[in-house]
Amino acid sequence: MSAPVALEREGGRPQEWCGHPRQLWMLLAVTVGMNFGFYGFRAYLAPYIAQSFYSGLGQAAAQSHADLLTSGLLALMYATPIVGGYLADKVLGEALSLLISLWLSAAALALMALPTLFGFEIGMAAFALASGLNVPLPVLIGRNYDASDPRRQGGYMLFYLAVNMGSFVAPFVCADWVGGRFGYRMGFIAAAAGMALTALLFQLRHHRIRDVVPRVGEGSRARAAAAVLAGIAVLLVPTAFLLSRPGILRAAMYVLMGLLVLYFIVSCVRRRDRVQTQRYLALLVLFAALVLFWTLSFQGVTSLNFFARDYVNAPFDYTLFQSANPLYILIFAPLLAMLWPWLGRRGRDPSTPRKFGIGLVLVALSYGLTAWAIRHAVAPDGKVGWGVLAGCYWLQTMGELAINPIGYSLIGLLAAPQDASLAMGGWYFGFALAYQLAGWIATFTTASAQTGIAAYAQVYERLFVAGIVVSVLYLIAAPKVRKLMHGVH
């Protein structure tokens, strides 16, 4: 991979703004817009599906179908980057891949506003396939810096903040302001408009990053783009069918995950490298913790979203709870970014395996808090106060900040260099598995032996107990897992 070079120069020096390369800010604007489009409709997706397409089945069946369809879409969004990353690296190039993804995502969001279930599923399929092509965005952020540039980490911190800025604003605009006044179908149009403006910005400015993007092939880029778009068109109906069959989709993902694990096992056997084999074992243990953490946390998109709608007293629209996580990240991420080095200087910075255990403890406590409130703090109207859900999301966010920022860096440290991209794809695939499992767990809130708000308490109590048990096991095993990492902290 070639090192980045300066983009725009003035007097032999690269143009900068606020201490960073100028083109970084364009990419950050794209990041805000892309996440605005996604989180704008995610805020109300499951309730919208239940009400618009399955209301005739009754509330319990409608919620179950909506949970599975929502989790299927989000799972595919994190599964398609395995193929999309290859196309970006070998066929399209990073800039063109991202450009196609943005325009296709805007079109997909417009299709999701169609009133028929089939049209909606085609839109979801297009969005999932388009998402696979936006993998180069975080890579392009890093290409603005030399490998030794001390500003590189700051650039990625700005990227993380841009992601959460887009996801914080989106529910206010797409869900509350537009969706609440004109119907949630128009919320998709608002999200599509934001995505289209983002695509237009990148269309007009992406040529300025040409010098830092590696050359890919010598053939016609237009023919490559046409071939990829034709392939996506062919896959739309099969992907929509897969989304409508959650059992088949779940089985396919388990098979693919098994193949990835088998590949790394075979690679370790062929290398006969004891250290690398043990590092992969450590990575697999941490991967399992990642899947469990996000399986619990992603209830915020499914069951917790229905819980907020039906059983939480709040002076604002329930969709705005989806802004809680990004708001907490914007507030607390900089504080934790200072806390870990401060602890490190005193020899008290927890190891990576221990941080994963801490993250699991916090997400488990979030369900303990919610279940306790349902059992002991329900008002006469059968609802709990909005502070309960705000506290639940705060605990989950603090758990996320213990796990997520260090997760990506682990791949480069623990995976063999020749397998780093595939390992990163596998790490992303963990989010896909988590979404699938989250949707399945959410269905128990409508299929429980109890009904109404008591069903949520029953499910969340089980999540609390399971999360605490597993987190304790991880905290106990942390020293042994760290030993398997062979020097990686």
N, C-alpha and C positions, 0 to 999 in steps of 0.2 A: 504494500500500500504506500503510495507516494506521499511525501510530506506536503502539507499545505503551503501555498505560496501567497504572497500578498495579492489582494484583489484590485483595489484602486489605489494608486500611488500618487503622492503629491510631494515633489521634491525628493523622490527616492524612498519615501516612507509610506506605509499603508495608511489610508484614511481611517480615522477612528472617531468614535463618539462616546463620551462618558467612559473613556478608558478601554473600550472594546472595539474590535473591527466593526465598521459601519454595517456590513451586510449581516452581522449577527442580529441586529435589531429588526431587519426585515424578516429573518427566519423566526424570531420571537413573535412577531406580529402574526405570521402564519400559524405558529403554535397556538396562540390565543384563539384565532379564528377557527382552526380545525377542532379544538376542544369545545369551543362554543357550539359548533354544529352537532357534535356528539352528545354532550351533556345536556344540551337544550331539550332533546326529545327523551333521553334516558330518564329524566326526572319524573316523567309521567307514563312511561312506555307500558309497563305491566297493567296498571289500572285502565289505560286507554284500550288496550287489547281486550281486556275482560269486558268492558262496557260496550265497545263498538262491534265486536265480532262473536262473543260467546254469551251475551247476557241472557239469551233464551234458554241456556242450560241450567240456570240457577246460579246463585252467588258462589257456592263452593266449587262447582265444576268450572265455572268461568275463571275464577282465580287460579285454579290448578292448571288449566290450559294456558292462561296468560303467563304464569310463572315459567312453564316449560318452554314456551315460544320465546320469551324474553331471554332466558338463560341460553337458549340455543343460538340466538343471534349473537349475543355477547361472546359466547364460546368460540363461534366461528371467526369472529373478529380477531381473536388471539391465536387461532390455529392457522389462518391463511398466511401470516407473515413468514411461515417456513418456506412456502413457495414464492411469495412475493419478494422476499429477500434475495432469493436466487435470481429472479427476473431482473431485479434492480442491479445486481452485481454483474450479471453475465449478458443480459439482453438489451435492456432499456437505458441503463445508466441511472444514477441516483436522482438527478434533477428531473428528468422526463418521467421517471416512475412516480415521483411525488406529484408532479403536475397532473398526470392522468388520474391519480388517486383523488385529488381535490375536486376536479371537474366531475368525475364519476360519482363521488360522494354527494355532491350537490344535486345531481340528477336523481340519485337514489333516494335522497330525502324528499324530493318532490313526488316521486312515485309512492312513497310511504303515506302521502296524504290522500291517496286514492281511497274511495269508500268501500271497495270490495276487499275481501280477505285475500283473494289470489293476487290482486294488484299490490296489496300491502306486503305480501310475502315476497313478490318479485322485487319490490323496493328494498326489503331487508336483505335479500340475497345479493343484490347489487352493492349494497353498503358493506356487507361482510367481505365480498370479493375486493372491493375498492380499498378496504382497510389494510389488506395484505400488501398493498403497494406503497403505503406511507411509511414503511420501515426506515427509509433513508433519512427522515427528518432529524432524529437525534445524532445520526452520523454526520450530517451536514453541519450541525452545530459545532462539533469537534474539529471539522476541517478548517475552521477559521483560525486555528491556533497551531503553532508548532508543537511537537510532542513535549518539549521542555518548557513551554510557555506557562509561567505561574498563574496566568489569568484563566487558564483552561477550566479549572475547577469552578471558578466564579461564573464562567459562561454557562456551565451546566446547572449551577444553582439558579441562574436567571431563567434557564429553560424550565426547570422544575416549577418555579414560581409562575411562569407564563402558562404552563399547563393548568395550574390551579386557578389562575386568574380567569381563564376562559371558562372553566367548569364552575366557578363561583358565580359569574355574571349570568350564565346561560339560563338557569332555572327562573331567574327574575324576569328575563325577557321572553323566552319561548314558552315557558310553562305558565307563569303567573300573569304577566302583562298581556301577551297575545293569546295564549291558550285559554286563560281564565275569562277573557272578554269575548273572544270570537270562536271558541271551540278549539280543542287540542289538535284537530286536523290542520288548522292554520299555524299551530306551533311548529309542525314539520316544515311548513313553507317559510317561517321565520328562520328556522335552522338552516334550510336550504339557501336562503338569501345570504346568511352569514358565511356559509361555506363557499358560495359563488363569488362573493367579494374577496374572500381569502384566495381563491383560485385565480381571480383576476390580478390581484396584487403579485402573486408568484409568477403568473404568466408575463407580466410586464417587467419583473425585476430578476427573474432567475438567470438570465444571461450573464449577470454580473458575478455569479459564483462559478462560471465556467472554468476558470483557471485552477480551482481547487478540487474539482471533481475528476476522478480518474477516467481516462478514456476507456470506452467499452466497445470492442469490435470495430470493424471498418465498414459494415454494411449500412444501408439506409435506415436512419432512425425512424423515419415515417413508416416504412414497411414493418419494422419491428413493433411500433405502437399499434398499427392496424392489426397485426397478427394477434397481439395480446388482447386488444379490444374484441376481436372476433372470438377468441377463446373464452373471454368473459361472457359474451352474449350466448355462446353455446352452453355455458355452465349455469346460466341463470335459473332455468326451470329445474334442472336436477338439484341445485342448491336450495331452491325454494321447497322442493319436495322433501329434502333432508331436514329442513327446518320444521316442517310440519309433522315429521316422524321422529320425535325426541329420543325414542328408544333406539332406533337405528343410528342416529347421530351419536348418541352416547357410546354405543358399542364400537363405532368406527373410531372414535377418539381413543378409546382404551386400546384398540388394536394398534393404532399409530404410536401411542405412547410406549406400548410394549416393543414395537419395532425399534424405536429410538434407544430404549434401554438395552435391547439386544445388540444394537450396533456398537454401543460403548463397551459392552462386555467383550464382544469379539475384538474390538480395537485394543483393549487392555491385554487380552490373552496374546494377541500377536506381538505387542510391544514387549511383553515380559518385563514391564517396568513397575516394580513394587510400589514405589512412591506415587506414581501417577495413578495406579489402580486404587490406592488408598484415598487419594484426593477425590477420585470419582465417587468412591463410596461415601465420603463425607458430603460431597455435593448432592448425592441422592438422598441422604438423610435430611439435609437442609431443604431440598426440593419438596419432600413430603411435608415438612413443616410449613413451607410456603403455600402448598395446595390447601392444607387444613386452615391456615390463617385466612386465606381469601375466600374459602368456602363459607366460613362464618361471617366474614366482613361483607360479602356480596349479598347477604340477606337484605342489605340496605336498598338494593334494586328491586327485590321481589317482596318477601313477606313483610319486612319492616316498612315498605312503602304502602302496602295495604293497611298495615297496623296504624300508620300515621294518618291515613285517610279516614279510617273508621273508628279509631279508639283513642285518639289524642286530641285534647283540647288545646288549640293554639290560636292566637290572634292574627294568624296569617295562613295563606294557602299551604296545604300539606306538602306540595312539591318543593317548597323552599327549604325543607329539611335536607334536600339534596345538595344545598349550598353549604351545609354545616361542615362537611369534611374538608372541602377546599379552603374554607375560611379558617378552620383550625390549622391547616397546613401553612397557610400564609402567615399566621401568627407565630406558630410554635416551631416550624422548620428551622428558621434562623437561630432560635434559642438552643435547639438540640445540636445544631451544627457547631455551636460554641461549647456546648456541654461536653461532648465526647472528647475533644482535644484537651479540655480542662481536666477531665478525669484521667486522660492518658498521661498527662504531665505528672500526675500524682500516683501513677501506677494502678489506677482503679477503673480504667475503661473496660467494660465487660467484653469478653471475647465474642466473636460473631455467633457461635452456637448459643451462647447465653443470651444474646440479644434476641435471637429467634424465640427462645423460651419466654423471655419477658414479653415479647409481642403477643405470644399465644395466651399468656396470663391475662393481658389487658383486654384482648378481644373476648375471652371467656367471661371476664368480669362485666363486660358491657351487657351480656345476656343475663348474668346474675342480677344486675341492677334492674333490667327491664322486667324480668320474671318476678322479682320482689315487689316492684311497684304494682304489677297486675294483681298480685295476691294481697297486698296490704295498703295500697294507696289509690284505689279506684274511687272516683267521685260518685255522687248519687246518679249522675247521668250515664254511668257505665264507662267513663273514659278516665285516662290519666292525664296529668299535667304535661305540658310541652317540655318542661325541664328534664323529664325522665329520658325522652328521646334525644334531647340535646346532650345529656350526659353520656348516653349510650354511644353516640357518634364521637364524642370527645375521647372516650376510652379506646374506641376502635382506631381513631386517627393517631393517638399516641403509640398504639401498637404498630400501626403502619410505619410510623417514622422510625421505630426501632428496627424494622425489618427491611423495608423497601429500598431506601437509599443505598444500603450496602449490598443488596442482592445482586445488582447488575455488575458491580465491580468484582464480585466473587467469580464470575464466569471467566474473566480474563486471568484471574490468579490461580484457579483450580483446574481449569480445562487445559488440555494439551493445545499448543498454538494452532496446529493444523485442524483442530476440531472446534475452535472458539466460536465461529459463526453458527455452526449446527447446535452447539451447546446453548448459545443464546436463544436460538429458536426453540429449543426444548424448554428453556426457562420460561419464555413467553407462553409456551404450550401449557405450562402449569396454571396460568390464569384461565385458559380455556377449560381445563378440567375442573377448576374451582367453580366457574360459572355453571357448568353442567351439574355439578353436585349441589350447588346452592339452589338451583331451580328444583331439583328433586327433593331436597330437604324442605323447601318452602311449601310443597304440596301437602306436607303433613299438618300444616296449620288449618287445612280445610278437610283433611281426612282423618283427623284425630278422633279418639273416643269422646273427647269433650268438644263443645261448640262455642262459637263466639270468642270473646276475649280470653276465656279460659283455655282454649286450644293453643293460643299463642304462648301462654304461660307454660303449658306442658312441654311444648317444643323447645322453648328458650331455656327451661330448666335443664333439659337434656343436653342442650348445647353447652350450657355453663359447666355441668359436671364433666362431660367429655373433654371440653377444652382445658379445664383445670387438671384433670388426670394426665392428659398428654403433655401439657406444658411442664408439669412437675417431672415427668420422665425425661423431657428434653433438658431441663435444668440439671438434673442428676447426671445425665449422659454427656453434658457439654464438655468436660475435660477430655473424655475419650474421643469425642468427635474432633475436638481441636487437635489432638495428637495425630489423627488421621490426615489433617490438613498440612502437616509437615512445614510448620513455620509461617503459614498464612494466618494472620490475626483475624 
